[in-house]
């Protein structure tokens, strides 16, 4: 089980809010924990899969778009 799947189980938003409140009150331990949780949340955000735009063109009125699936060959190339 990877770190990403473990992080999905936590509700970091709620936990992070509570920890930051306690950290702002002067507790160094809670402030350190808030810093670690913020870093984990940032890493989770940065490690998400990004959508890729392969082709983009504006359609004029009356034009249509057809999308076909080309099966992948056994060697992994399309």
C-alpha positions as CSV (number, residue, x, y, z in Angstrom):
1,X,0.0,0.0,0.0
2,X,1.5,3.3,-1.1
3,X,1.6,6.6,0.6
4,X,-1.0,8.1,-1.7
5,X,-3.6,5.4,-0.9
6,X,-3.0,5.8,2.8
7,X,-3.6,9.6,2.5
8,X,-6.9,9.1,0.8
9,X,-8.2,7.4,4.0
10,X,-7.5,10.6,6.0
11,X,-9.7,13.6,5.9
12,X,-6.8,16.0,6.0
13,X,-8.8,19.1,5.6
14,X,-10.7,18.8,8.9
15,X,-7.7,17.5,10.7
16,X,-5.5,20.3,9.3
17,X,-7.9,23.0,10.4
18,X,-8.0,21.7,14.0
19,X,-4.2,21.3,14.2
20,X,-3.5,24.8,12.8
21,X,-5.9,26.2,15.5
22,X,-4.0,24.5,18.2
23,X,-0.6,25.4,16.7
24,X,-1.6,29.1,16.5
25,X,-2.3,29.1,20.2
26,X,1.4,28.6,20.9
27,X,2.0,24.8,20.9
28,X,5.2,23.9,19.0
29,X,4.2,20.3,18.7
30,X,0.8,21.1,17.1
31,X,2.5,23.7,14.8
32,X,5.0,21.1,13.7
33,X,2.3,18.6,13.0
34,X,0.3,21.2,11.0
35,X,3.4,21.9,8.9
36,X,3.8,18.2,8.2
37,X,0.2,17.8,7.3
38,X,0.2,20.9,5.0
39,X,3.3,19.4,3.3
40,X,1.5,16.1,2.8
41,X,-1.5,17.8,1.4
42,X,0.6,19.8,-1.0
43,X,2.4,16.7,-2.2
44,X,-0.9,14.9,-2.7
45,X,-2.1,17.8,-4.8
46,X,1.1,17.9,-6.9
47,X,1.2,14.1,-7.5
48,X,-2.3,14.0,-9.0
49,X,-2.6,12.9,-12.6
50,X,-2.9,15.9,-14.9
51,X,-5.2,15.8,-17.9
52,X,-3.5,16.2,-21.3
53,X,-4.9,18.0,-24.3
54,X,-4.0,16.0,-27.4
55,X,-5.8,18.1,-30.0
56,X,-7.7,21.4,-29.7
57,X,-9.5,23.3,-32.4
58,X,-12.5,25.6,-32.3
59,X,-15.6,24.2,-34.1
60,X,-17.6,26.5,-36.4
61,X,-21.4,26.3,-36.5
62,X,-22.4,23.3,-38.6
63,X,-19.1,21.4,-38.0
64,X,-19.0,18.2,-36.0
65,X,-16.5,16.1,-34.2
66,X,-15.9,12.3,-34.5
67,X,-13.8,10.4,-32.0
68,X,-12.6,6.9,-32.8
69,X,-10.7,4.5,-30.7
70,X,-7.5,3.0,-32.2
71,X,-6.6,-0.3,-30.5
72,X,-3.2,-0.6,-29.0
73,X,-0.7,-3.0,-30.6
74,X,0.9,-5.8,-28.5
75,X,4.2,-3.9,-28.3
76,X,2.4,-1.0,-26.4
77,X,2.5,1.5,-29.3
78,X,-0.7,2.8,-31.0
